[in-house]
Amino acid sequence: ITAANKESTFLTKKTETRKHSKGTWRQHGGTETVKCSGGKELFGTKTVFRFHHPGGTPSSWFVTEFCVDKDYRTRHKIPNP
């Protein structure tokens, strides 16, 4: 995405590597538990990542990753990405 302040959503398989030829995505803060409205059913987790240029200089780019819990996916018949 080239436009500033633009938001996009992507459904992908989780990958362990978050490196890119122009830098690295590093976790920014902790991983939070996400529950459905009402707070009784676990939906999954939310993690924020910040992009760092080579040499470790942080950028102003952030991405939020949501991981849907396996049991939630099964109960609600959500297909794997």
HUPEHU-V751993 format. One record per residue. N is the residue number from 1. PSI is psi in degrees with one decimal (* if undefined). Layout:
# HUPEHU-V751993
((N/PSI) (N/PSI))
This chain:
# HUPEHU-V751993
((1/130.1) (2/-22.9) (3/139.1) (4/148.0) (5/31.5) (6/141.5) (7/135.4) (8/157.6) (9/135.3) (10/136.4) (11/118.6) (12/167.1) (13/142.7) (14/136.4) (15/142.5) (16/-29.6) (17/133.5) (18/32.9) (19/151.3) (20/157.3) (21/-20.7) (22/6.3) (23/-161.2) (24/142.0) (25/123.1) (26/144.5) (27/135.5) (28/100.4) (29/-170.3) (30/175.6) (31/130.8) (32/146.6) (33/136.7) (34/126.3) (35/156.8) (36/165.3) (37/137.9) (38/-21.9) (39/12.1) (40/-28.5) (41/128.3) (42/126.2) (43/-43.5) (44/-143.7) (45/159.5) (46/128.7) (47/135.8) (48/136.6) (49/147.2) (50/138.8) (51/133.3) (52/130.8) (53/163.9) (54/138.1) (55/-7.6) (56/2.3) (57/119.7) (58/146.0) (59/-176.9) (60/11.0) (61/128.7) (62/150.5) (63/141.6) (64/126.4) (65/125.2) (66/129.7) (67/119.3) (68/130.9) (69/138.6) (70/-43.2) (71/-39.2) (72/-44.6) (73/-42.5) (74/-49.2) (75/-36.9) (76/10.4) (77/46.8) (78/123.6) (79/154.0) (80/146.0) (81/*))
